[in-house]
Amino acid sequence: MSLGLGIVLFAIGAILTWALNVTVDWINLQMVGIILMVAGAIVIILGIVLIARRRRSIATSHTTVDPATGDRVTRNEHSTPETY
């Protein structure tokens, strides 16, 4: 979702900056477009960072000795966070 939001913000900002030839007295549309493009780029970068962090996995190995039989018992756990 964050990548899509960043792309939409960037696209709307680019349209406001370069594609429209409308002047409004109470707001500078080119400045709003630049602000939206910067915000979109920040959201895209944050989205990429969050996706990269989400794909990490955790592996745990635990070895114990069973007191009844004297055998070594090894338990392996592997967990991967869910990706959407």
N, C-alpha and C positions, 0 to 999 in steps of 0.2 A: 504494500500500500504506500509506503513512503517513497519508493522510486516513482510510482505513478503520480503521486502528488507533486513531487519535485519536477517531473517532466511537464505536468500541466501548468504549474506556476511559471516555469521557464518559458513555455510556449505563449502563455497569455502576456507575459512581460515583453517578449520579443514582438508580438503583434502590436502592443501598445507603443513600443519604442519606434519600430521601423515601418509598420504597415499602415498606421492611421495618420491621416493628415487633418485631424480635427483639433481645433483650439478651443479650450474651455477657459473662461476667465478665472474661475475659482480653484483650479487644480492644474498642475503641470503633468500631463499624461506621459510624457517621455521619462520624467523622473520616477513616476509610479512604475512604469515598465522596467526601468533599470533596477529598482528595488525588488520587484517581483522576480526578475531574473537572478539576482544575487540570492534571494531567499530560496528559489528553486534549486540553485546549485548547492547551497548548504544542505537542503533536505536530501538531495541525491547523494551527496557525500556521506551524510549520516546514515542513510539507508544502506549504502554499501558496507559501511563499518558494522552496522548491526547484523546484516546478513552474514558477514564474515565471522562475527563472534558467535552466532547461533549454530554454526556448523562444527563447532568443536565437540570432541567426544571425550569421555572420561573412562579410563580402564583401571580397575582395581583388582589386585591379586592378594589373597590372604591364605596363608598356610598355617595350619594348626596340627597338633598331634592328638589323636583320639585316645583318651585315657583308658578306655576299656580294652582296645585291641593293640594300641601302640602304633597304629598306622598313621601316616601323614595324610591329612585331608587338605586339598587345595580347592579354594572356591574363587572363581573368576567372575567378576561383574563388569559388564560393559554397558554403558548408558550413553545414548545419543539424544540430545534435545530434539523435540519435535519441530519439524519445519512445516510451514504453512504454504 
